C-alpha cells in the first residue's frame, strides 16, 4: 500500500498543530479549549477529506473520520474503550518529568488527553487502512 504524500503547506500546518498541542501540556488558562479545538479540527478535516476525495483515499478518510468520531464520543456510547490506564500512565509520566509536586496536578489531565489522542489517531489510521482493504476487496468483486 502506498503511503499518503503531504505537501509543504500540510506539513507546516501539522507541525503548527503539534506545537500548539504541546504548548497545552503546561496547563495554562484555556489550554483545554485549545485541545478541544485541535481535536475537533482533526475530526472535521478528516471528514472534509472523505467528502473531497474518491476511491481508496475516500475509503481511508471515511474510516479514519468515523473511527475518530466514535472513539472521541466514548463517554456518550457504552461500548467504547475505557482507556482507564491512560490516567495512571499520565500521572506516572508527569511525576517523572516534573519534580515540582505542586504544579503536577493541573498538567496530568492534559497529558492524559494527549495519550488518548495519540491512541485514537493510531487506531483511526489502522481502521482507515482496513477501510481501504475492504474497498479494494469490494472493487475486485465487481
N, C-alpha and C positions, 0 to 999 in steps of 0.2 A: 504494500500500500504506500502510496506517495504521501509524504508529509506536507501539510499546508505551507505555503510560502507567504511571507509577510514583506510588505514594502517598508521603506524607512519611516514613513508617517505613522504606520501602525506600530512599529517598534518603539517610536518615540512616545506615542500615546500609552502603550502598555507600560513602558518604563516610568512615565509620569504617574500612572495609576498605582503602580507598585510602590514608588517612592512616597506617594501620598498616603497609601495604606500603612507603610512602615512608620510614617510620622505619627499615626494614631496610637502606636504602641507606647507612647509617653503619657497617654490618658489625659490630654488637655481637654478643656471645656469644649464640647462639640465634636470630640473625636468619634463618639458613637454615631453621630449624624453623618460624618464623612464615610464611615464604614458602611452604613446603610445605603448611602448614595452610590458608592462603588459597587456594592453587592447588587443593587438594583440595575445599575448600568450594565453589568455583566449579563444579567438575565435579559434585559431589553435589547441589548446589542446582538446577543446570540439569536434572539427571536427575529430581529430585523435581518440578520444574515440568512436565517432559514427561509424567510419570505423572499429574499432577493436572489438567492442562488437557485440552481436547478440541479437535478441529478444527484450524484453522490454527495456533493457539498451540501445540498439542501437536506439530505438524509442525516448527514453528520450534525449540522447545526440544529436541526429539529430534535434529534436525540439529545444533544447537549443542552439545549434550552429546556426541553421537557424535564430532563433529569434534574437540572439545576433548580428549576421552579418547584418541582415536587419535593426535593430534598430541603430546599430553603423553607418550605412550609411544614417542617417536621413537627412543629408544635400544634399545627392545625389537624394534621392527619394522624391517626393512631398507629399506622403500620410503619412509620419511618424509623430509621436508625436512631437510637437514643444518644449515642456518642457520649456516654457518661464519663468515659475515660479521658476525654479531652480536658475537662476541668481539672482533673488530677494532674495531667501532664502539664497544663498551663501553669498551675501552681508550682510544680517542681521546677519548671523551666524559668519562671520568674524569680523564684528564690535563688536559683543557680546564677542567674545573670545580674540580679540586683541585691547588693548586700544591705542596703538601707531598708530595713523591715517596715518602716512607717510609710514608705512610698510603694510597697509591693501590691497592696490590696487593690488600688484603682487600676493597675495595669493587668491584673490576672484575667479580668473579663475580656479585655481586648486581645490578649494572647490566645485565650480560648476561642474567640470568634475567628482569629487568624488561622488557627489549626483546623477549625471546621471548614473555613473557606478553601483551604488547600485540599482537604479531603474531598469536598464537594466538587471542586474543579477537576481533580484527578478522576473521580468516579464518573462525572459527566463526560469527560473525554473518552473514557472507556465505553460508556453507553453510546456515545456518538459514533465511535468506531464499530461497535456492534450494530448500530443502525445502518451504517454503510454496508456491512456484511449482509444484513437482511435485504437491503436494497439490491445488492449485486446478485443475491440468490434469486430474488423475485424477477430481476431483469433477465436472467438466464432461462427462467422457466417459461417466459413468453415466447 
